Amino acid sequence: MDNIPFKSYRIEERSYVAFIKREIHNLVKPVFSEKRTGEIDIVISELTSNLIKYAGQGELLYRLINEDDEPVLEVLCIDNGPGIKNVSHYMRDGNSSSTSLGQGMGSIMRLSNFSQVYSLPEWGTIYYVSFKASLTEDYGPPPKKELIVRALSVCMPGQLVCGDGYDLKMKDGKTGIFVGDGLGHGPHAKEAIDEAITAFRSAKEMDPSTLIRDINQDVRKTRGLVGTIAVFDANLKEWQICGVGNISTRLYHGLEYRNYICHNGIIGLNIPTRLQNSAMEFERYQQLVLCSDGIKTKWDMIRYPSILKYDPMLLAAAIYKDHARQTDDMTVLIAKAL
């Protein structure tokens, strides 16, 4: 899983659009074909023009990652506008809420490998689209998974690097998830989180408390971090969770959830002598949500009706949209049980 933050651009007027389109074009041109790059240009134009036309302003997030050794461009377009009352109606060509031809939302669907829209009246709209190297190539059936893991990480405004980080690894029928937040922000916070991820990846154990101790030893020369590790055991059908510091962790089943309370301390500086895992039963359709302290904790799933039917990235974006502090690096990671 690539620990790559999204680049964020606030779009406040139409003059911003050309710059953002050029940035994304230059990012994908070296790895995608000329035809595919042109298709991405069209979708970015539609997203940004809709943003200006209907919401007045908003935010565009994007990143280029590798997924199964294939380059993938992910784009999130977020606004606080009037929302769309009937998304499925406007996704069909010929339907528009303005005087246009009504082909914009349809073209976004046709030219992306994956697209979803979540919108509520008087709340706003979130588009999530992703692009692979080819629109028509048969990538084969998706592998069977028990978990879908999505992460949204954004640097503190004005910073070039992100001091938050996350990673995912699988071993012996277990899936380990790590989310960490280097103290402060900027290059030194990133150094701490990079060292922690390296230690997490190289550790032989898949026990959360043991992994925390291993990371603690390996990051002592950095400024330290807070972090939580959740391990899903496919054989025992349970979660084991251990964390130090203020990573907010909730395990949802429907609208009900259990909080995990982390141990006090700082990884790399001082952790409790006795670290204990908390066991939580695994159930289908659960959502494990982990947030760094760049996200306010007083968010409630009940504000987002039907969002559990969508890709977990939409929930991550909704939490970010409403609860990002914008005074620190911001991360939301969601693991959805299938």
Beta strands, then each sheet from edge to edge (+ up, - down):
strand 1: 7-11
strand 2: 58-67
strand 3: 70-79
strand 4: 114-120
strand 5: 124-131
strand 6: 147-154
strand 7: 164-171
strand 8: 174-182
strand 9: 225-233
strand 10: 238-244
strand 11: 248-253
strand 12: 256-260
strand 13: 278-281
strand 14: 286-291
strand 15: 330-337
sheet 1: 1+ 2- 3+ 5- 4+
sheet 2: 6+ 15- 14+ 11- 12+
sheet 3: 7+ 8- 9+ 10- 13+
end
